[in-house]
């Protein structure tokens, strides 16, 4: 049995959660001797050396939209699309045509994102597993700011659930997503809840924890929103402490440097490990968006204190004040300030909570627990 995995985007550098998930998944396939080929649709003319070293059996396609005429045609089609899931049809047609010889060579297919569903020929969708990463209508609703009013995206919701039914399996990242789908009337038994695996990293307690707060995030609106709210609601009480921000979010994020001189924007870094080891608290107070927040799981895997909220912890079975700190569960701001102060000043407190966080990762987010059911569907 042979599987073709189709990934739209440059896989490296790993600066977003969906890339991290696919890299973990491919590594697990390799370790379990699964026969597969990776198709990567990237913006570069040739695959990066890192990608070529990562995988032997690779089909690399330069994104056809790098050609101007294709980009124009695709934009016109996007303009008339009924939902965001029906955009980029021209791009998918071009990729599907480039892969026309491959559709009969493989037994199974794995597709990254439902919005690229047209890449897979109709007759092969029943042999395809779909990685969702985010459920689009959940995400759309979150950004709309309306809690339970689906009038703005009812068409998107119906379209997405209709598309899910066409695939052999739909891979969700958390049990709460399955429950929400059931609430909206999706009872098909083709759902798999995989979770997001993390590799445990032993905390370097011998290193000086010189970073008080650490935030890691890509260039996305929800990350900018999260930073603005965190600084306004929480960090304003701790402005004398060092706050480091990593990732492409630094390209768009701005703040009052005179008022907050201890906030430092570092941008994208090749090796994030040192920053995690030297951080006391990982910040993940996300207010919008959907799906499981990989950077929170990543911080937990380093045995770090996680300062988050209910939205940021969606899909993560963590207990407040045992595994993580959830700022939404404090009725009194003074209590929140006290707990954060303890986290900053008490190394034993940090070590105990960090140890609980890493145990949660070990028990709930091992590669085997996350991917075993998927493997069983392609062997």
HELIX and SHEET records of a PDB file:
HELIX    1   1 UNK A   17  UNK A   31  1                                  15    
HELIX    2   2 UNK A   49  UNK A   54  1                                   6    
HELIX    3   3 UNK A   64  UNK A   66  5                                   3    
HELIX    4   4 UNK A   68  UNK A   80  1                                  13    
HELIX    5   5 UNK A   84  UNK A   86  5                                   3    
HELIX    6   6 UNK A   89  UNK A   98  1                                  10    
HELIX    7   7 UNK A  114  UNK A  119  5                                   6    
HELIX    8   8 UNK A  122  UNK A  127  5                                   6    
HELIX    9   9 UNK A  136  UNK A  144  1                                   9    
HELIX   10  10 UNK A  150  UNK A  152  5                                   3    
HELIX   11  11 UNK A  154  UNK A  164  1                                  11    
HELIX   12  12 UNK A  175  UNK A  183  1                                   9    
HELIX   13  13 UNK A  221  UNK A  233  1                                  13    
HELIX   14  14 UNK A  235  UNK A  238  5                                   4    
HELIX   15  15 UNK A  248  UNK A  251  5                                   4    
HELIX   16  16 UNK A  273  UNK A  278  1                                   6    
HELIX   17  17 UNK A  294  UNK A  301  1                                   8    
HELIX   18  18 UNK A  327  UNK A  329  5                                   3    
HELIX   19  19 UNK A  333  UNK A  345  1                                  13    
HELIX   20  20 UNK A  347  UNK A  364  1                                  18    
HELIX   21  21 UNK A  367  UNK A  376  1                                  10    
SHEET    1   A 7 UNK A  58  UNK A  62  0                                        
SHEET    2   A 7 UNK A  36  UNK A  42  1                                        
SHEET    3   A 7 UNK A   3  UNK A   8  1                                        
SHEET    4   A 7 UNK A 108  UNK A 112  1                                        
SHEET    5   A 7 UNK A 128  UNK A 131  1                                        
SHEET    6   A 7 UNK A 169  UNK A 172  1                                        
SHEET    7   A 7 UNK A 191  UNK A 193  1                                        
SHEET    1   B 6 UNK A 263  UNK A 267  0                                        
SHEET    2   B 6 UNK A 243  UNK A 246  1                                        
SHEET    3   B 6 UNK A 211  UNK A 216  1                                        
SHEET    4   B 6 UNK A 279  UNK A 284  1                                        
SHEET    5   B 6 UNK A 305  UNK A 308  1                                        
SHEET    6   B 6 UNK A 325  UNK A 326  1                                        
END                                                                             
